[in-house]
């Protein structure tokens, strides 16, 4: 990595960002826009927008295995292959199990994407703001550390992010799911509207809405300035979108940062640890192992943003030891790596709907119907803590010919739509627990000399009770909507497959019980900021990515202000 004439000065920047995914891309954009020379370190390979989406426009018959993974791949990748988004067209954006091992003390399916853009290329793109109830929940029931911020502290940053990203949605006027800066919403189909109407007529506290997602339905000038175009409703998003119709770091924030001339992007840079200067009492840089040559190099900066994605951020902080921080950077409280939480997706329901045979829908809509959490919102009402969001969709498969049909009749039947089916799922909040944690392996390193991560994260009785409640309530709602053959089930998935891991370096008011303050600064190392999932003090029931982005933009604004005031 080092070359002739390479000096500390050539490896010194105003800011370093670790990770180029959703939050890292936002950190880069905001820092560069504010004039800081910024180095972005990405452990994976380079992926350029459009150029490096090799399967984006291929048909199923263009793939050797018709877009299915061969048995040998599934056998070699029992974790990665569980992800719903992995197939022959997208497998290049997923970490393969054997290449990046970790140790599971409890079953945990860690889904990763190591490349420029990270998982922003393969995320599900659903974006819901948190409400005041979510930021107040920890203080209300005492189940986790009180958030040091409230909805009012982040509301303007949600708006800042939404306008740039481009979020489609409807202004629904719900206190439990605040409205944002929305583009034209997608539409519910006829069966979903019917269920919406029946739920509204039956329940006063349950509201079915069209999902809010990071797709450009009616791009504004800021989106055209990014080089992006309207979503084509192809539902080939996980291959990389050549239109830029959905938000990713590759199509949006990283190119925007590059236009300032302040960005340096280094792929194939595995971060080993953060350097802490005992004399200066602050972090001064980052140790990096070249992914190809294994050579170690150090880079330096006044401020460091850690955005490696939740568990890798925990790993880096735990591995950043010194005399001052023998148990990990900023870990005076001893809670670094603790209180890791996730979303509970185990509850699912299938049902059929008879009717609306003359109704159909257009394209492959990138979102579904949603129902904001209605459990334990204002007070504790059930025998489990917190609640869950509900998502559902109605669709029609192809017609099914009988055994006797053939020829023209066979072709006619399979080209006609079949009956309506409904799929409903939960997205439940898990309460952070001390025992749910990650730590470093004492004796196993990866190929770059970095300790492997040990995951010890599991479900609790609270999660099972919540799932049971969803299965009962969901089935009841579908029954009242006139659905038939309702089939609730627990899919028994492992934690991690939700791909919404959060916590470990949580924000908090008290340095004795948290790692970060209200500005995402490490309490005891104030020039290091963490704004990805690791920072979360609880999970809410919403998809978390828009909150990561808003926290990042807010933290950068604060950090640059502190630099100007010479406090950093």
C-alpha positions in Angstrom: 0.0 0.0 0.0 2.8 2.4 0.8 4.7 3.8 -2.1 8.0 5.7 -2.7 7.7 9.2 -1.2 4.8 8.2 1.0 4.9 10.2 4.2 2.6 10.8 7.2 1.6 14.1 5.6 0.3 12.3 2.5 -1.7 10.0 4.7 -3.3 12.7 6.8 -6.8 14.0 6.2 -9.3 16.2 8.0 -11.6 13.3 8.5 -11.7 9.5 8.1 -14.9 7.5 7.6 -14.7 3.8 8.2 -17.3 2.1 5.8 -19.0 3.2 2.6 -22.5 1.9 3.2 -25.7 3.8 4.0 -24.3 5.8 7.0 -20.7 5.9 5.8 -21.8 7.4 2.5 -23.8 10.0 4.3 -20.9 10.9 6.5 -18.7 11.3 3.4 -21.2 13.5 1.7 -21.8 15.8 4.6 -18.1 16.1 5.5 -17.0 16.8 2.0 -19.7 19.3 1.4 -18.5 21.2 4.5 -15.0 21.4 3.0 -13.2 18.6 4.9 -10.6 16.4 3.1 -12.2 13.1 3.8 -10.8 9.5 3.5 -13.3 6.8 3.2 -12.0 3.3 4.0 -13.9 0.3 2.6 -12.8 -3.2 3.3 -14.3 -4.7 0.2 -13.8 -4.2 -3.6 -14.7 -1.2 -5.6 -18.1 -1.1 -7.1 -18.9 1.8 -9.5 -22.4 2.9 -10.2 -23.8 1.3 -13.4 -20.4 0.0 -14.6 -20.3 -2.7 -11.9 -23.8 -3.9 -12.1 -23.2 -6.8 -14.5 -26.6 -8.5 -14.1 -28.8 -5.4 -14.0 -30.6 -6.0 -17.3 -30.3 -9.7 -17.8 -33.3 -12.0 -18.3 -33.8 -15.2 -16.3 -32.8 -17.3 -19.3 -29.5 -15.4 -19.5 -28.2 -17.1 -16.4 -26.5 -20.5 -16.4 -28.8 -21.7 -13.7 -31.9 -19.6 -14.6 -31.1 -17.3 -11.7 -31.0 -20.0 -9.0 -27.9 -20.9 -7.1 -26.5 -24.4 -7.6 -26.6 -26.9 -4.8 -22.9 -26.7 -4.3 -23.1 -23.0 -3.5 -25.9 -23.5 -1.0 -23.9 -26.2 0.7 -20.8 -24.1 0.9 -22.8 -21.0 2.1 -25.4 -22.2 4.6 -25.7 -18.7 6.2 -25.6 -16.4 3.2 -27.9 -18.5 1.1 -30.7 -17.9 3.6 -31.0 -14.3 2.6 -34.1 -13.7 0.5 -32.1 -11.3 -1.8 -29.3 -13.7 -2.7 -29.6 -15.4 -6.1 -27.5 -15.9 -9.2 -28.0 -12.2 -10.2 -27.0 -10.8 -6.8 -24.5 -13.2 -5.3 -21.6 -10.9 -6.2 -22.7 -8.4 -3.5 -22.8 -10.9 -0.6 -20.1 -12.1 1.6 -19.4 -15.8 1.2 -19.4 -17.8 4.5 -15.9 -19.3 4.3 -14.1 -16.1 3.3 -15.1 -14.2 6.5 -15.7 -16.6 9.3 -17.1 -15.7 12.7 -18.0 -17.8 15.8 -21.6 -18.4 16.8 -22.0 -19.0 20.5 -25.7 -18.9 19.8 -27.1 -19.3 16.3 -26.8 -16.0 14.5 -27.0 -15.5 10.7 -24.8 -12.6 9.9 -25.6 -11.3 6.4 -22.9 -8.9 5.0 -22.0 -7.1 1.8 -18.3 -6.1 1.6 -17.9 -3.7 -1.3 -18.1 0.0 -2.0 -21.7 0.9 -1.1 -21.9 -2.0 1.3 -25.4 -3.2 1.9 -26.9 0.0 0.4 -26.9 -2.0 -2.9 -29.0 -4.8 -1.4 -31.1 -3.2 1.3 -34.9 -3.5 1.3 -35.3 0.3 1.0 -38.2 0.8 3.5 -37.9 4.0 5.3 -40.0 5.0 8.3 -39.3 7.7 10.8 -39.3 7.0 14.5 -41.9 8.7 16.6 -41.7 10.3 20.0 -42.9 7.1 21.5 -39.9 5.2 20.2 -37.3 7.7 21.7 -39.2 7.8 25.0 -39.8 4.0 25.4 -36.6 3.2 27.3 -37.3 5.9 29.9 -40.9 4.8 30.2 -40.4 1.1 30.9 -36.8 1.2 32.1 -35.9 -1.8 29.9 -32.8 -0.1 28.4 -30.7 3.1 28.7 -32.7 6.3 28.1 -32.0 7.9 24.7 -30.1 11.2 25.1 -32.3 12.7 22.3 -35.9 12.9 21.5 -37.9 13.1 18.2 -37.7 16.9 18.2 -33.9 16.7 18.2 -33.8 14.7 14.9 -36.9 15.7 13.1 -35.2 18.4 10.9 -32.4 15.9 10.1 -35.0 13.4 8.9 -36.3 16.1 6.5 -32.7 16.9 5.4 -32.0 13.3 4.5 -35.4 12.6 3.0 -35.2 15.5 0.5 -31.9 14.3 -0.8 -32.6 10.5 -0.8 -36.1 10.7 -2.3 -38.8 8.9 -0.3 -42.1 7.9 -1.7 -45.0 7.9 0.7 -48.3 9.4 1.8 -48.9 11.9 4.5 -51.0 9.8 6.8 -51.1 12.1 9.9 -50.2 9.4 12.4 -48.5 10.2 15.7 -47.0 6.7 15.8 -45.3 7.1 12.4 -44.6 10.8 11.7 -44.9 12.1 8.1 -41.9 13.2 6.2 -40.8 14.9 3.0 -42.5 12.6 0.5 -42.6 12.1 -3.2 -45.8 10.6 -4.9 -46.7 7.4 -3.0 -47.2 4.0 -4.6 -50.7 2.6 -4.5 -52.4 -0.2 -2.6 -54.1 -2.7 -4.9 -57.8 -3.5 -4.7 -57.5 -6.4 -2.2 -55.1 -4.4 0.0 -57.5 -1.4 -0.1 -60.3 -3.8 1.0 -58.3 -5.0 3.9 -57.4 -1.4 4.8 -61.1 -0.5 4.9 -62.1 -3.5 7.0 -59.3 -2.8 9.5 -60.3 0.8 9.8 -63.9 -0.1 10.4 -63.1 -2.7 13.0 -60.2 -1.2 15.0 -59.7 2.4 16.1 -56.0 2.1 16.9 -54.8 0.3 13.7 -54.0 2.1 10.5 -53.1 0.5 7.2 -50.9 2.7 5.0 -48.9 2.3 1.8 -45.2 1.8 2.6 -42.7 4.6 2.5 -39.6 3.6 0.5 -36.4 5.1 -0.9 -37.6 5.0 -4.6 -38.0 8.0 -6.9 -41.6 8.1 -8.1 -41.4 11.8 -9.2 -37.7 12.9 -9.1 -37.0 16.5 -8.1 -34.2 18.6 -9.4 -31.9 17.5 -6.5 -32.3 13.9 -7.7 -31.6 14.7 -11.4 -28.5 16.6 -10.2 -27.3 13.3 -8.7 -27.8 11.7 -12.1 -30.7 9.6 -11.0 -34.0 8.8 -12.8 -37.5 7.5 -11.9 -37.9 4.0 -10.5 -39.1 1.6 -13.3 -40.9 -0.8 -10.9 -38.8 -3.7 -12.2 -38.1 -5.2 -8.7 -34.5 -6.0 -9.8 -33.1 -3.7 -7.2 -30.7 -6.1 -5.5 -28.7 -6.3 -8.8 -27.8 -2.6 -8.6 -30.1 -0.1 -10.3 -28.6 1.5 -13.5 -31.4 4.1 -13.3 -30.5 5.2 -9.8 -34.2 4.8 -9.1 -33.6 3.7 -5.5 -31.1 5.2 -3.1 -27.7 3.7 -2.6 -24.3 5.2 -1.6 -23.0 4.3 -5.1 -25.7 6.2 -7.0 -26.1 9.1 -4.6 -23.9 10.1 -1.7 -20.5 8.9 -2.8 -20.6 10.5 -6.2 -21.9 13.7 -4.6 -19.0 13.7 -2.2 -16.6 13.0 -5.1 -17.8 16.1 -7.0 -16.5 18.3 -4.2 -12.9 17.2 -4.9 -12.5 16.5 -1.2 -13.1 12.7 -1.3 -10.5 10.0 -1.3 -12.0 6.5 -1.5 -9.8 3.5 -0.7 -11.4 0.1 -1.3 -9.7 -3.1 -0.1 -8.8 -1.5 3.2 -9.5 -3.7 6.2 -9.5 -1.5 9.3 -7.6 -3.3 12.1 -8.1 -0.7 14.9 -8.3 3.0 15.8 -5.0 4.6 17.1 -5.3 6.3 20.4 -2.6 8.8 21.5 -2.0 8.6 25.3 -0.4 12.0 25.4 -2.9 13.9 23.3 -5.8 11.9 24.9 -7.6 11.5 21.6 -7.7 9.3 18.5 -5.2 10.2 15.9 -5.8 7.7 13.1 -6.6 4.3 11.8 -4.6 1.1 11.2 -5.4 -0.5 7.9 -4.5 -3.8 6.4 -4.5 -4.0 2.6 -7.0 -6.7 1.7 -4.7 -7.9 -1.2 -1.1 -7.5 0.0 -1.8 -7.7 3.8 0.5 -4.7 4.3 -0.3 -2.5 7.3 -0.6 1.3 6.9 -1.7 4.0 9.2 -3.9 7.0 8.2 -4.4 10.1 10.3 -7.2 12.6 10.8 -8.7 15.1 13.3 -12.0 13.3 13.5 -13.0 9.7 12.8 -16.5 8.4 11.9 -17.0 4.7 12.5 -19.7 3.4 10.0 -18.6 -0.2 9.4 -22.1 -1.6 10.1 -23.2 -2.5 13.6 -21.2 -5.7 14.4 -18.1 -4.7 12.5 -18.1 -1.3 14.2 -18.3 -3.2 17.6 -15.4 -5.4 16.4 -13.2 -2.4 15.5 -13.9 -0.6 18.7 -13.2 -3.7 20.8 -10.0 -4.3 18.9 -8.8 -0.7 19.5 -7.0 -1.2 22.7 -4.4 0.9 24.5 -3.2 1.6 28.0 -6.0 4.0 28.5 -8.6 1.7 27.0 -7.5 -1.9 27.6 -11.0 -3.3 26.9 -11.8 -1.3 23.7 -11.9 2.3 22.7 -14.3 4.3 24.9 -15.2 1.2 27.0 -15.0 2.7 30.5 -18.5 1.5 31.2 -17.8 -2.1 30.2 -20.9 -2.2 28.0 -19.1 -2.1 24.6 -20.4 -5.0 22.6 -23.4 -5.4 25.0 -27.1 -4.8 24.5 -27.1 -5.9 20.8 -30.7 -6.1 19.5 -32.4 -6.8 16.3 -35.9 -7.2 14.7 -38.1 -10.2 15.3 -39.4 -11.5 11.9 -40.4 -14.9 13.0 -44.2 -14.5 12.8 -45.8 -14.9 9.3 -49.3 -15.5 8.0 -50.6 -16.8 4.6 -54.2 -16.5 3.5 -56.4 -16.6 0.4 -58.9 -14.1 -0.8 -61.9 -15.0 -3.0 -63.1 -12.1 -5.1 -61.8 -9.2 -7.2 -61.2 -11.6 -10.1 -61.4 -8.6 -12.4 -58.7 -6.7 -10.5 -55.0 -6.6 -11.0 -52.0 -4.2 -10.5 -49.3 -2.5 -12.5 -45.6 -3.4 -12.4 -43.6 -4.7 -9.4 -44.2 -2.2 -6.7 -41.1 -1.9 -4.4 -43.1 -1.6 -1.1 -46.1 -3.2 0.6 -48.9 -2.2 2.9 -47.8 -1.4 6.4 -49.4 -1.0 9.8 -47.5 1.0 12.4 -47.1 -0.5 15.9 -50.3 -0.5 18.0 -49.1 -2.4 21.0 -47.9 -0.7 24.3 -47.6 2.7 22.6 -48.8 5.0 25.4 -48.5 2.6 28.3 -47.8 -1.1 29.1 -50.9 -3.0 28.0 -49.7 -6.6 27.3 -47.6 -9.3 29.0 -44.7 -8.4 26.7 -42.7 -5.2 26.3 -42.7 -3.0 23.2 -44.5 -3.9 20.0 -44.4 -4.7 16.3 -45.0 -3.2 12.9 -47.1 -5.3 10.4 -46.5 -5.5 6.7 -48.6 -7.3 4.2 -49.3 -7.6 0.5 -51.8 -9.2 -1.8 -50.9 -10.7 -5.2 -52.0 -13.0 -7.9 -50.0 -15.9 -9.3 -50.4 -17.4 -12.7 -53.4 -19.5 -13.6 -53.2 -23.3 -13.0 -54.2 -25.6 -15.8 -55.8 -28.9 -15.0 -54.3 -32.2 -15.8 -56.5 -32.6 -18.9 -55.6 -29.2 -20.5 -53.0 -28.9 -23.2 -52.2 -26.9 -26.4 -54.0 -23.6 -26.8 -56.1 -24.1 -23.6 -53.0 -24.8 -21.6 -51.3 -21.6 -22.8 -54.5 -19.6 -22.2 -54.8 -20.7 -18.6 -51.1 -20.2 -17.6 -51.2 -16.6 -19.0 -54.3 -15.7 -17.0 -53.9 -14.5 -13.4 -54.7 -17.0 -10.7 -56.6 -16.3 -7.4 -55.5 -13.7 -4.8 -53.1 -14.6 -2.0 -52.1 -12.6 1.0 -48.8 -12.7 2.9 -48.5 -10.9 6.3 -45.4 -10.6 8.5 -44.3 -8.9 11.7 -41.3 -6.6 12.3 -41.0 -6.8 16.1 -38.9 -4.7 18.5 -36.5 -6.8 20.6 -35.5 -5.2 23.9 -31.8 -4.8 24.4 -30.4 -7.2 27.0 -27.0 -7.2 28.6 -26.5 -10.9 27.8 -27.0 -10.4 24.0 -23.5 -9.4 23.0 -20.5 -9.7 20.7 -16.9 -10.1 21.8 -13.5 -10.9 20.2 -12.2 -14.4 19.9 -9.2 -14.8 22.1 -7.5 -17.3 19.7 -9.0 -17.1 16.2 -8.0 -14.3 13.7 -9.3 -13.7 10.2 -7.1 -13.7 7.1 -6.0 -10.1 7.9 -4.9 -10.7 11.4 -8.0 -9.2 13.0 -9.7 -11.3 15.8 -12.8 -13.1 14.7 -16.1 -11.9 16.2 -18.0 -14.1 18.6 -21.8 -13.6 18.5 -23.9 -14.5 21.5 -27.3 -13.1 20.6 -30.6 -14.9 21.1 -34.4 -14.6 21.5 -36.1 -14.2 24.8 -39.5 -15.1 26.2 -40.6 -11.6 25.4 -39.9 -12.1 21.7 -42.0 -15.4 21.7 -44.9 -13.7 23.5 -44.8 -10.8 21.0 -44.8 -13.3 18.1 -47.7 -15.2 19.5 -49.7 -12.0 19.9 -49.0 -11.1 16.3 -50.1 -14.5 15.0 -53.4 -14.1 16.9 -54.0 -10.5 16.0 -52.9 -10.8 12.4 -55.1 -13.8 11.8 -58.1 -12.0 13.4 -57.6 -9.0 11.1 -57.4 -11.1 8.0 -60.5 -13.0 9.1 -62.5 -9.8 9.6 -61.3 -8.7 6.2 -62.9 -11.8 4.6 -59.8 -13.8 3.9 -60.0 -17.6 3.9 -57.6 -20.5 4.7 -55.6 -18.4 7.1 -52.3 -20.1 8.0 -50.2 -18.5 10.8 -46.7 -19.9 11.3 -43.4 -19.4 13.1 -40.5 -19.7 10.6 -38.0 -20.2 13.4 -35.4 -18.0 11.7 -32.2 -17.3 13.6 -31.5 -13.7 14.8 -29.5 -11.8 12.3 -31.5 -12.8 9.2 -33.5 -9.6 9.7 -30.3 -7.8 8.8 -31.3 -5.0 11.3 -28.7 -5.6 14.0 -28.3 -2.6 16.3 -26.5 -1.6 19.5 -23.3 -2.5 21.2 -22.0 1.0 21.3 -25.2 2.6 22.3 -26.0 6.3 22.9 -27.0 7.4 26.4 -27.1 10.1 28.9 -24.8 8.4 31.5 -21.2 7.5 30.5 -21.4 4.7 33.1 -24.0 2.8 31.1 -23.4 3.9 27.5 -20.6 4.5 25.0 -21.9 7.6 23.0 -23.4 10.9 24.0 -26.2 12.8 22.4 -24.1 13.8 19.4 -22.8 10.2 18.7 -19.4 11.0 20.2 -17.6 8.5 22.3 -17.9 9.9 25.8 -14.2 9.5 26.7 -12.8 10.0 23.2 -14.6 12.9 21.7 -13.1 13.0 18.2 -14.5 9.6 17.4 -18.2 9.3 16.3 -20.3 6.3 15.7 -23.5 6.8 13.6 -24.4 3.4 12.2 -26.6 0.7 13.9 -24.1 0.2 16.7 -25.2 3.6 18.1 -28.8 2.6 18.7 -30.1 2.4 22.3 -33.2 0.5 21.2 -34.6 -0.8 17.9 -38.1 0.5 17.6 -40.3 -1.5 15.2 -39.4 0.5 12.1 -36.9 -0.2 9.4 -33.8 1.6 10.8 -31.8 3.0 7.8 -33.4 6.4 7.6 -32.6 7.0 11.3 -28.9 6.0 10.7 -28.8 8.6 7.9 -30.4 11.3 10.0 -28.1 10.6 13.0 -25.1 10.8 10.7 -26.0 14.1 9.1 -26.7 15.5 12.6 -23.4 14.3 14.0 -21.3 15.6 11.1 -22.9 19.0 11.5 -22.0 19.0 15.2 -18.5 17.7 14.6 -17.6 20.3 12.0 -19.0 23.0 14.3 -16.8 21.7 17.2 -13.8 21.7 14.9 -14.4 25.3 13.9 -14.6 26.2 17.6 -11.3 24.3 18.1 -12.9 21.8 20.5 -11.8 18.9 18.4 
